[in-house]
Amino acid sequence: MLAHHRGGAGEPLVLLHGIGSQWQMWRPVLGRLEAEREVLALDLPGFGGSPELPAGTPPTPEALADAVEAALDEAGFQTAHVAGNSLGGWIALELAKRGRARSACALSPAGFWNRREHAYATSSLRVSQASAVLLAPRAERLLAGGTVRRVALWQLAARADRMTAAEAAGSIANLAGSPGWRTTLDAMAERHFTGAADVRGPVTVAWGERDRLLLPRQAERARRALPRARHLWLTGCGHVPTWDDPGQVARVILTSA
């Protein structure tokens, strides 16, 4: 099974992170979510503690959804509420197409970009990962100050100063060392989310109004593709909103069913 955190009680809820991240990005909201749900927070293949997909299997969103389905089976969940951020949001929508999601909540989901926006996001991610490689050995010391954290992680979180130095360093170390980083980024080239008409069940798309990676104008494309979904703005939040406003993010996830 994929590396994971599991806890809480109630209906099952699966949490999926974005590229270069790990299940720990959900820590700020876990307490609120686990009060009402049995939470399974997964490391996607090639990230955190999970191994890459088998050799010869490109880690496309569809292939990653296959891996998450296998994790659902191993956990004994025929269906579950699913929430995901960025690439994880795209995977949540893929699971909703397959009938495995009781509800899907996509936070700034990938896949709704145009060619220029995808090129911008890809270039930005490559710069961020290269910077993380340089920063990782000294990250906790260099990021000791909240203002420094806010500036260093500006593209991912609007309020990175709310992370501890250890949390920020752990995030950077994971980005720097994830074996699935390059193959996953490459697998998204020339791809976008399709098959919106096949999405089943309640869907929420919530976009960080201060998202500097997947720009907020992409939310309108998601709205057109999924007109029956609930569409929200995450007020004051960046691309990874769990650090910016845990209460707001938890409410959006818990009310997405």
C-alpha positions as CSV (number, residue, x, y, z in Angstrom):
1,M,0.0,0.0,0.0
2,L,1.1,3.6,-0.5
3,A,2.6,5.3,2.4
4,H,-0.1,7.0,4.4
5,H,-1.6,8.5,7.5
6,R,-4.9,7.1,8.8
7,G,-7.0,8.3,11.7
8,G,-10.4,9.5,12.8
9,A,-13.8,8.0,12.6
10,G,-16.9,8.4,10.4
11,E,-17.3,8.1,6.6
12,P,-14.0,7.6,4.8
13,L,-12.2,10.6,3.4
14,V,-9.1,10.2,1.2
15,L,-6.6,13.1,0.9
16,L,-4.3,13.6,-2.1
17,H,-1.4,16.0,-2.4
18,G,0.1,17.7,-5.4
19,I,3.3,17.2,-7.3
20,G,6.4,17.4,-5.1
21,S,4.4,17.3,-1.9
22,Q,3.5,14.6,0.6
23,W,0.6,13.7,3.0
24,Q,2.0,16.0,5.7
25,M,0.7,19.0,3.8
26,W,-2.7,18.1,5.3
27,R,-1.5,18.2,8.9
28,P,-3.0,21.7,9.6
29,V,-6.5,20.4,8.8
30,L,-6.3,16.8,10.1
31,G,-7.7,17.4,13.5
32,R,-10.8,19.1,12.1
33,L,-11.3,16.5,9.5
34,E,-10.7,13.5,11.8
35,A,-13.4,14.8,14.1
36,E,-16.0,13.9,11.4
37,R,-14.3,11.5,9.0
38,E,-12.0,8.4,8.9
39,V,-9.1,10.1,7.1
40,L,-6.6,8.3,4.8
41,A,-3.9,10.8,3.7
42,L,-1.8,9.2,1.0
43,D,1.7,9.7,-0.4
44,L,1.3,9.5,-4.2
45,P,3.7,7.1,-6.0
46,G,7.2,8.6,-6.2
47,F,6.6,11.1,-3.4
48,G,7.0,11.0,0.4
49,G,7.3,7.4,1.5
50,S,5.7,5.8,-1.5
51,P,7.7,4.0,-4.2
52,E,7.4,5.0,-7.9
53,L,5.1,3.2,-10.2
54,P,6.5,0.1,-11.9
55,A,9.1,0.8,-14.6
56,G,7.5,1.6,-17.9
57,T,4.3,3.0,-16.4
58,P,4.2,6.8,-16.9
59,P,2.8,8.5,-13.8
60,T,-0.1,10.2,-15.7
61,P,-3.1,11.4,-13.6
62,E,-5.0,8.3,-14.8
63,A,-2.2,5.9,-13.8
64,L,-1.9,7.7,-10.4
65,A,-5.7,7.3,-10.0
66,D,-5.2,3.5,-10.6
67,A,-2.7,3.5,-7.7
68,V,-5.1,5.3,-5.5
69,E,-7.9,2.9,-6.4
70,A,-5.6,0.1,-5.3
71,A,-5.0,1.9,-2.0
72,L,-8.8,2.3,-1.5
73,D,-9.2,-1.5,-2.1
74,E,-6.5,-2.3,0.4
75,A,-8.1,0.0,3.0
76,G,-11.4,-1.6,2.5
77,F,-13.1,1.4,1.0
78,Q,-15.4,0.7,-2.0
79,T,-16.0,4.4,-2.2
80,A,-14.8,7.4,-0.2
81,H,-15.0,11.1,-0.1
82,V,-11.9,12.4,-1.9
83,A,-10.2,15.7,-1.6
84,G,-7.1,16.7,-3.5
85,N,-4.8,19.7,-4.1
86,S,-3.3,20.5,-7.5
87,L,-2.4,17.2,-9.1
88,G,-4.3,15.6,-6.3
89,G,-7.4,17.6,-7.3
90,W,-7.1,16.3,-10.8
91,I,-6.9,12.7,-9.5
92,A,-9.9,13.3,-7.3
93,L,-11.9,14.2,-10.4
94,E,-10.6,11.1,-12.1
95,L,-11.9,9.0,-9.2
96,A,-15.3,10.8,-9.5
97,K,-15.4,9.7,-13.2
98,R,-14.9,6.1,-12.1
99,G,-17.6,6.1,-9.4
100,R,-15.1,5.6,-6.5
101,A,-15.7,9.1,-5.0
102,R,-18.8,9.7,-2.8
103,S,-17.9,13.3,-3.3
104,A,-14.9,15.1,-4.8
105,C,-13.3,18.3,-3.5
106,A,-10.6,19.7,-5.8
107,L,-8.5,22.5,-4.4
108,S,-6.8,24.5,-7.2
109,P,-6.8,21.4,-9.4
110,A,-4.3,20.9,-12.2
111,G,-5.5,20.2,-15.7
112,F,-7.5,23.3,-16.5
113,W,-4.6,25.3,-17.9
114,N,-4.0,26.5,-21.5
115,R,-0.7,25.9,-23.2
116,R,0.9,29.1,-22.0
117,E,-0.2,28.6,-18.4
118,H,1.0,25.0,-18.4
119,A,4.4,26.2,-19.7
120,Y,4.5,28.8,-16.9
121,A,3.6,26.3,-14.2
122,T,6.1,23.7,-15.5
123,S,9.0,26.3,-15.6
124,S,8.1,27.6,-12.2
125,L,8.0,24.1,-10.7
126,R,11.4,23.3,-12.2
127,V,12.9,26.4,-10.7
128,S,11.3,25.6,-7.3
129,Q,12.7,22.1,-7.3
130,A,16.2,23.2,-8.3
131,S,16.1,25.8,-5.6
132,A,15.0,23.2,-3.1
133,V,17.9,20.9,-4.0
134,L,20.3,23.8,-3.1
135,L,18.4,24.8,0.0
136,A,17.5,21.5,1.5
137,P,20.8,20.8,3.5
138,R,20.5,24.1,5.4
139,A,16.7,24.7,5.1
140,E,15.7,24.6,8.7
141,R,18.4,27.0,9.8
142,L,17.8,29.3,6.8
143,L,14.0,29.3,7.2
144,A,14.1,30.0,11.0
145,G,12.4,33.4,10.5
146,G,8.7,33.6,9.5
147,T,9.3,36.4,7.0
148,V,12.0,34.4,5.3
149,R,9.6,31.4,5.0
150,R,6.9,33.6,3.6
151,V,9.3,35.0,0.9
152,A,11.0,31.6,0.1
153,L,7.7,29.7,-0.3
154,W,5.6,32.6,-1.8
155,Q,4.6,30.6,-4.9
156,L,3.0,27.8,-2.9
157,A,1.5,29.4,0.2
158,A,0.3,32.9,0.9
159,R,1.1,32.6,4.6
160,A,4.1,30.3,4.7
161,D,5.1,32.1,7.9
162,R,2.4,30.0,9.6
163,M,4.5,26.9,9.0
164,T,7.2,26.0,11.5
165,A,10.8,26.0,10.3
166,A,10.8,22.2,10.6
167,E,7.6,21.9,8.6
168,A,9.0,24.2,5.8
169,A,12.3,22.3,5.8
170,G,10.5,18.9,5.6
171,S,8.5,20.2,2.6
172,I,11.6,21.4,0.8
173,A,13.5,18.2,1.5
174,N,10.6,16.2,0.0
175,L,10.5,18.4,-3.1
176,A,14.3,18.1,-3.5
177,G,14.4,14.3,-3.1
178,S,11.2,12.9,-4.5
179,P,12.2,10.2,-7.1
180,G,8.9,10.6,-9.0
181,W,9.4,14.4,-9.5
182,R,10.7,14.5,-13.0
183,T,8.7,11.6,-14.5
184,T,5.4,12.9,-13.0
185,L,6.1,16.5,-14.3
186,D,6.9,15.1,-17.8
187,A,3.8,12.9,-17.8
188,M,1.6,15.9,-17.6
189,A,3.1,17.5,-20.7
190,E,0.5,18.3,-23.3
191,R,-2.3,16.9,-21.1
192,H,-5.4,18.5,-19.5
193,F,-8.4,17.3,-17.7
194,T,-11.0,15.7,-20.0
195,G,-14.2,13.7,-19.6
196,A,-16.0,16.2,-17.3
197,A,-19.3,14.8,-18.5
198,D,-18.5,11.5,-16.8
199,V,-17.9,13.0,-13.4
200,R,-20.4,11.5,-10.9
201,G,-21.5,12.6,-7.5
202,P,-21.2,16.0,-5.7
203,V,-18.2,18.0,-6.7
204,T,-16.6,21.1,-5.2
205,V,-13.9,23.1,-7.0
206,A,-12.3,25.6,-4.7
207,W,-9.5,27.9,-6.0
208,G,-7.0,29.9,-3.9
209,E,-7.6,33.5,-4.8
210,R,-3.9,34.2,-4.4
211,D,-2.7,31.1,-6.2
212,R,0.6,32.0,-8.0
213,L,1.2,28.7,-9.6
214,L,-2.1,27.6,-11.2
215,L,-3.4,31.1,-11.8
216,P,-6.9,31.9,-10.6
217,R,-8.2,32.6,-14.0
218,Q,-8.2,28.8,-14.6
219,A,-11.1,28.6,-12.2
220,E,-13.4,29.9,-14.9
221,R,-12.3,27.1,-17.2
222,A,-13.2,24.6,-14.4
223,R,-16.5,26.3,-14.0
224,R,-17.4,25.9,-17.7
225,A,-16.2,22.3,-17.7
226,L,-18.1,21.3,-14.5
227,P,-21.2,23.6,-14.5
228,R,-23.1,21.4,-12.0
229,A,-20.2,21.5,-9.4
230,R,-20.1,23.9,-6.5
231,H,-17.4,26.5,-7.3
232,L,-15.8,28.5,-4.5
233,W,-12.9,30.9,-3.8
234,L,-10.5,30.2,-1.0
235,T,-10.2,33.7,0.4
236,G,-6.7,34.8,1.1
237,C,-5.2,31.4,0.2
238,G,-2.4,30.4,-2.1
239,H,-1.8,27.3,-4.1
240,V,-1.4,25.0,-1.1
241,P,-4.2,26.4,1.1
242,T,-3.9,24.2,4.1
243,W,-1.2,26.3,5.7
244,D,-3.0,29.6,4.9
245,D,-6.4,29.0,6.4
246,P,-7.0,25.5,7.9
247,G,-10.4,26.3,9.2
248,Q,-11.7,27.5,5.8
249,V,-10.2,24.6,4.0
250,A,-11.6,22.0,6.4
251,R,-15.1,23.6,6.1
252,V,-14.9,23.4,2.3
253,I,-13.9,19.7,2.4
254,L,-16.4,18.7,5.0
255,T,-19.3,20.4,3.2
256,S,-18.4,19.1,-0.3
257,A,-20.6,16.0,0.0
